[in-house]
Structure formats: C-alpha cells, structure tokens
C-alpha cells in the first residue's frame, strides 16, 4: 500500500506574477516539476474576466510537470471572488479592505470551500517581472536567477 504524495508547503513555494498563457508556461518550465505559484495582476478579473484565468489554469495543468497553484488576485472586491468561483477558479486571493464588513471573509472562505476552491491572502513575496520587454532568453535567465526554489 503506497502513501499519497506529500502536499507541498505552498507558503514556501515561489510566487511569480504572470500575465498570460506563455508567461505561465515559461515559469512552469523553469520550475521543472517543483511547486510554484502563478499569481495574476491585482484585480485583473474586473478587466479580463475570471473565465480567462480559469482557462489559463486548465491550459497550464495540461503542460505542468509538477504541482502549481494559479492564484487569481481579486484585490478587496468580494464580487470578483464570486465571479471567480462561478468560473471555476480554484485558488483565489482576497484582501479585505478596512471598510469590508465583518464576516465577509469568513463567508467567502465558506463559499470557496463549497466550490472545491481555496481563498488565500495575497502572497506577500511575489517575483515581479517586466513581461512585455523581456519575453525571450533574457527573461528566462532573470527568472532562473530570481525564483527561489528551496
């Protein structure tokens, strides 16, 4: 009888901000089977829609060699979290604003669990990359040097 594989320590897995399919694929390729978190721009759901991120998550799952989390950052907007759940996103970051009513975070966490998803605080340490200017070998070298795999 074999034991299930151990879950990665996601708090220690590197987090990299990505802006689309190719960027995520490049990070997954560099991760080479090691756990990594792909993080969206803050609040991008309001512009691109949660379905876009859910589609990326599915595409990355088809090519990833190892575990990853695709975290959609919904900023402090509970409505974006709800749209992410409806779209099928499984990892959602939510940062309650000072004016967020008490109990909203708990309710969103419960809803996420009911959808088989996880609500996270926004990652505190995210590798920020200028994707638009450095798409090629320069960016690959930068990421290889700056993503801290433990």
Residue, then its C-alpha position, 0 to 999 in steps of 0.5 A: x500500500x503506497x502513501x499519497x504524495x506529500x502536499x507541498x508547503x505552498x507558503x514556501x513555494x515561489x510566487x511569480x506574477x504572470x500575465x498570460x498563457x506563455x508567461x505561465x508556461x515559461x515559469x512552469x518550465x523553469x520550475x521543472x516539476x517543483x511547486x510554484x505559484x502563478x499569481x495574476x495582476x491585482x484585480x485583473x478579473x474586473x478587466x479580463x474576466x475570471x473565465x480567462x484565468x480559469x482557462x489559463x489554469x486548465x491550459x497550464x495543468x495540461x503542460x505542468x510537470x509538477x504541482x502549481x497553484x494559479x492564484x487569481x488576485x481579486x484585490x478587496x472586491x468580494x464580487x470578483x471572488x464570486x465571479x471567480x468561483x462561478x468560473x471555476x477558479x480554484x485558488x483565489x486571493x482576497x484582501x479585505x479592505x478596512x471598510x469590508x464588513x465583518x464576516x465577509x471573509x469568513x463567508x467567502x472562505x465558506x463559499x470557496x470551500x463549497x466550490x472545491x476552491x481555496x481563498x488565500x491572502x495575497x502572497x506577500x513575496x511575489x517575483x515581479x517581472x517586466x513581461x512585455x520587454x523581456x519575453x525571450x532568453x533574457x527573461x528566462x535567465x532573470x527568472x532562473x536567477x530570481x525564483x527561489x526554489x528551496 
